[in-house]
Amino acid sequence: MDLKKCEVLLTAISLGSFTKAGEKLGYTQSGITQMMKSLENEVGFPLFYKGHKGVSLTPEGEALLPSIRALLFSNETVNQEISFLKGLKKGTLRIGTYVSCSIHWLPDIIRRFQADYPGIIFQIMEGSGGEIAKWLEDFTVDIGLTSFQKDKSYDFIHVEQDPLLAVLPVGHPYTKLEKVPIELFENQPFIIYDRVNDADIHPLLEKAGITPDIKFTGKNDYSIASMVEHGLGVSIMPRLFLSLYDGDYVTRPLVPNAYRNLGIALRSSKDLSPAMKLFLQYVKKNLI
């Protein structure tokens, strides 16, 4: 399978347009169309739907996508090996991360890393725990900065415990408490991450046998904190994020104390590209 065609496919799907893919990669639209038609002929079935909203993958294309990403990852690894053997140390490193980790952890590590290895390019994707796990699984990213999820098959290197805190509107009765017992959330109007994307809060409540009155769900930290500010309910959120958001709300520790375990997620610690190996050295040196 032609690797260039695979790269074009990923770019077209990412941008939702053959025209935009051509502009980014330096091809004409007709050139892109011909390459994708050739790829469809090669695999023997349609890969794309084309409509007024752009291009998207057929079910067969979706099924093939993880293998295409894995193929390109293997090619990138080989190219990095060749580059490193020549002493050039070039390549691309794709990181899926929580917003809080990308702000607190990554800037200093990347600054130090690129001072020594300027030929390594970083691509950062911010998302939820569920999204990062999926990105790892389908080779969208190489490394995840996320919380531990025991039901996932990836390897995990622990970095730190991040306390989970009660987040309350100003004037809420629980703000009078120094710590909030978790059982007080029973039947309380509650704002929470949606279950698909949450790796920490739903399991915490379920383990404690607590059933709050869930009013809103979402995956965006900022929108959840804003809803609490506006008195729409209470929540439980990680301290690392809350340290970034100076909002009009009150936080309190939970009783018993609760944490999420943050760290580095890898598809396999035995299958690392040269750039991944170097980056992990820097992460361990600066975070662990």
N, C-alpha and C positions, 0 to 999 in steps of 0.2 A: 504494500500500500504506500502510495506517494505521501511522504511526510509533509511536503508543502501543501498538498491538498487538504490534509488533516488540519494543518494550522489555519488555512483559509476557512474551513468549516467552523472551527471554534470561534474565529474572529467574527464571522458572519452571524452566528447564533448569539454571540455576546452583544453585538451591536444591533441585531435584528434587521440587518440590511446588507444586501450584496454591494450596493453602491458605497455605503460607509466602510465596508470591509475593504473594498478596492482602494478607496482613498487612504485608508490607514496603511495598507500593505503595498501600495504603489502599482496596482493593477487597474485596468479599465473594468467597467461593469460587465462588458461582454466577455472579457477574459476570465473574470470570476465565475460567471455563469457557465462558461465552457468547462472550467476546471471542476465545478460541482457536478455538472452533467456527466463528465468523465468518471468522477468518483461514484456516482450512482450506477453507472454502467458497470463499473468494476465490482461493486458489491452485489448488484443484481436486484435492487429494489429502491424505491424512492426514499430520499432522506429528508426532504423539505416540503413544507407547506408554504405556498406563496400567496399573500393576500394584501389588501390595502394597508394593513398594519405592519407589513414587513414579512420576514421569513421566520419560520419556526420549524422544529424537528417533527417528523412523523414518529409514531410509536417505535418503529424499527430504528430510526435515527437515535431516539432517546436510549434505546437498549444498547446501541453500539457506542454511545458517547463515552462511558467509562473506559472502555478498551482503547478508544482513540486517545484519550487523555493519558492512559498508562503507556501507550506506545510513544507518545511525545515526551513523557517523563523519562523513559528509558533512553531515548535519543539525546535528551538534554544531559542526562547523567554521563553518557559516553562522551559527548562533546566537552563536558567539564573535565572528565578524566584526561582527555587529550590535551586540553588547555593547561591543566595543572602539571602534567608531565613535561610540557614545554616551558613551564615556569611562568605562564601568563596569568593563570588564575582568573578566568572569566566565567560567567554564567548568570543564571537567573534563579532567585530564591523566592518562592511564593508562600506567604504566611497568612493563615486565617487566624483572626484574633478578636477577642472582646474589645470594645471601644476603650474600656478602662485600662486594659493591658497595653494597647497600642499607644496610649498617652503616657502611662506611668513607666512602662518597661522599655519600649522599643527605641525611642529617640536616642538615648545615651548609648545603648548597645549598638545601634546602627551607625552612629557617629564614630564610635571606636573601631567598629568592624571595617567601615569603608575607608578609614584612615590607613588601614593596613592592606585592604583588598578593594581598591576602587573599581575593579573590573566586575565585581558582583553587583547585579541589579536586583533591587527588592520590589516585589509586587505585594501590596498589603490589601487584604480583604477583611472588612469588619463585619461581624455577624454574631448570632446567638450560638449557644452551645450546640443546639441541634443542627444548625447550618454548618458550623465548623466540622462537626463529626461527618456530615454528608460530604463536605468538600474534601476531607481527607480520604474518605472511602472511594470517591470517584476521581481522585487525582487532580482535583481543581487546585488544591494547595499541597505544599510539601510538608509543612509544619503547622500545628495548631497551638495557639496560646489560649487555653480554655480551662474549664474545671473538670475534675475527674468524673467520669460517668461509667459506673461499674458494668453497665449492659453493653458497652462498646468494646470492640475487639482491638483497638489500637493500643500501642505501648504508651506508657505515661511516666513522665519524670516529674516528681513533686517539686514545686518551688516554694510556695508559701500558703498559709491558711489566711483566708480573707473573711473576717467576721461578717455575719448576716445580722442586720439591725432592723428593729421596728421603725417604720417611717410613718409619722403622724401629722395630721394637720395642726396648725397652731390653734391652741385652745381646746384640743381634744382632751377628754378626761384622763387618758392614759399618760399625758405629758406630765402629770403630777407625780408619776412613779419614777423612781430612779432606774428600775429595770422592769421590763414588761414580761410577765409569765406568758408563755406561748398559748396556754389554754384560754387566755382572754380574747384570742382572735376567733373563738367559736361563735359563729353566727354574726360576726362583725362585717359591715360593708367592706369589701376587700378588693384591691386591685393587684393583679398578678400577671406574670409572664404566661403566655399561652403554653399549654402542656407540651406541644411538639418541640418548642425551642428551649424549654426550661429544664435544666439539669439539677437544680438545687432546691427551689422553694416548694414545689409540689411534693417531692419526696420528704422534705422536712415536715410539712403539715401532715402528710399521710402517716409518717412514723409516729407522730404525736397524737394521732387520732383526731385531728382538728378538721372541722368542716366550716370554713368561713362562708359568708354570703358574698360570693364572687359577683361583682358588678361589672367589671371590665377586665378584659385580657388583651395583651399585646406583647410585642417582642422588643420594643424600644424603651431603653432605660429612662430617657428624658421624658417621654410621654407619660410613663407610669408615675414618675416623680411629680410631674406637673399636675396630674389628676389628684394626687394627694394634696398638693399645695392648694388646690381649689376646693378642698373639702369633700371630694367625691368618695372617699374611703381611706382606709389605712393600707399599709403594705409592709412587706419584708424585702429588703434590698441589700446588696453587698456594699460594704464600707468603701472599697476601692473606687467604685463608681461614685458614691455619694460625696467623696472627697473632691470630685471634679465639679460637682453641681451645687453651687451656693444658692440654694432655693429657700423659699419661705416655708419651711417645714421643721419638724423636730424629730430627732433620732434618739432611740434608747436601745441599750443592749437587751438581748432576750434572756429569759430564764427558762430552761437551761441555755448556756451559751451555744451558739450555732455558728458553723463556718462552712465555707466552700473551699475545697482544695484546688488551688490553681497550679498549673504547671504546663509542661510541654507534651503535646500529643503527637505521636508518630505512627504511620501505618505499620512500620516495623523498624526497630532499632538496628536490625541487621541489613537493611536495604536503604542506605543513605547515599545521596550524591556527595561529591567532594565539598560543595558549598554548604550543604546541610551539616556535614561533620564539623567544618570550621565554625559555622554559626553556633552550633551547640556548645562548642568549647567556650565561646564568648558568653553565651547565656549562663552557663554553669559558673564561669568566673565572676560575672557581675550580679547574678541573682541568687545563686544557691550558696 
